[in-house]
């Protein structure tokens, strides 16, 4: 079962962080069709947030067709986002792990690593956009 966490410094609304975490778990095949999500009560107790925040996240995921609620039983994964390229994830993760280790050895802290990754990701997207234009 997925365990949610909130990053108060991220600037992303808590309900969106929950939505993003479910989507990431679906993309990585961590959550699969039929898996049960934590109850609203469990999430509220763990994260110490308003129940409406969790309900809003679950409603959005349900609206997108990713989860389904079964009264009296819980909330379950209805659809996956894992692509056919899932088999390549393990090799990519290992490669990224090596890159992260190199970044740490170069003296970068977590925020610097995230900033470097995000900037490089944006630059790559911009370059790809220019190629297709």
C-alpha positions in Angstrom: 0.0 0.0 0.0 1.2 3.5 -0.8 2.3 5.8 2.0 1.8 9.4 1.2 4.1 12.2 2.3 3.8 16.0 2.0 6.5 18.5 1.2 5.4 21.7 2.8 8.2 23.7 1.0 7.2 22.5 -2.5 4.6 25.1 -3.2 2.3 22.4 -4.5 -1.1 22.1 -2.9 -1.3 19.1 -0.6 -4.2 17.5 -2.5 -2.1 17.8 -5.7 0.8 16.1 -4.0 -1.4 13.1 -3.2 -2.6 13.0 -6.8 0.9 13.2 -8.1 2.1 10.5 -5.8 -0.6 8.1 -7.0 0.1 8.9 -10.6 3.8 8.3 -10.1 3.1 5.0 -8.4 0.9 4.0 -11.3 3.5 5.0 -13.9 6.2 3.0 -12.1 3.8 0.0 -11.6 4.1 0.3 -7.8 0.3 0.5 -7.7 -1.6 -1.9 -9.9 -5.2 -2.4 -10.9 -7.2 -3.7 -7.9 -4.7 -2.3 -5.2 -6.4 -0.5 -2.4 -5.5 3.0 -1.4 -5.3 4.0 2.2 -8.6 5.2 3.7 -9.2 8.9 4.1 -9.0 8.4 7.8 -5.6 6.7 7.6 -4.2 9.5 5.4 -5.6 12.2 7.7 -4.0 10.5 10.7 -0.6 10.0 9.1 -0.3 13.4 7.4 -2.3 15.4 9.9 -4.3 17.2 7.3 -7.9 18.1 6.7 -10.1 15.2 5.4 -11.4 17.4 2.6 -7.9 17.6 1.2 -7.7 13.8 0.8 -11.3 13.7 -0.5 -10.5 16.3 -3.1 -7.4 14.3 -4.2 -9.4 11.0 -4.4 -12.3 12.8 -6.3 -9.8 14.1 -8.9 -8.3 10.7 -9.3 -11.7 9.1 -9.6 -12.8 11.8 -12.1 -9.7 10.8 -14.2 -10.8 7.2 -14.1 -7.7 6.1 -12.1 -9.5 5.0 -9.0 -12.9 3.7 -8.0 -14.6 3.9 -4.7 -16.6 0.9 -3.4 -18.9 1.9 -0.5 -18.0 0.0 2.6 -14.9 -1.6 1.0 -12.6 1.2 0.2 -10.9 3.0 -2.7 -9.2 0.9 -5.4 -7.0 1.4 -8.4 -9.1 1.1 -11.6 -6.5 1.9 -14.3 -2.8 1.9 -14.7 -0.5 4.5 -16.3 2.5 2.1 -16.7 3.6 2.1 -20.3 5.1 -0.6 -22.4 8.5 0.9 -21.6 8.2 -0.3 -18.0 10.9 -3.0 -18.6 13.5 -0.3 -19.2 12.8 1.4 -15.9 15.1 -0.8 -13.9 18.1 0.1 -16.1 17.2 3.8 -16.1 16.8 3.8 -12.3 20.3 2.3 -11.9 21.7 4.9 -14.3 20.0 7.7 -12.4 21.1 6.2 -9.1 24.7 6.4 -10.3 24.2 10.0 -11.5 22.8 10.9 -8.1 25.8 9.3 -6.3 28.1 11.3 -8.6 26.2 14.5 -7.8 26.5 13.8 -4.0 30.2 13.0 -4.4 30.6 16.4 -6.2 29.2 18.0 -3.0 25.7 18.9 -4.2 23.0 18.8 -1.5 19.4 17.6 -2.1 18.1 21.0 -3.2 21.0 21.6 -5.6 20.5 18.2 -7.1 16.8 18.8 -7.6 17.5 22.3 -9.1 20.1 20.8 -11.5 17.8 18.0 -12.5 14.8 20.3 -13.0 16.8 22.8 -15.1 18.2 20.1 -17.3 14.8 18.5 -17.7 13.3 21.9 -18.8 16.3 22.6 -21.1 15.8 19.2 -22.7 12.1 19.7 -23.2 12.7 23.1 -24.8 15.3 21.7 -27.1 12.9 18.9 -28.1 10.2 21.5 -28.7 12.5 23.4 -31.0 13.3 20.3 -33.0 9.7 19.6 -33.7 8.9 23.2 -34.7 
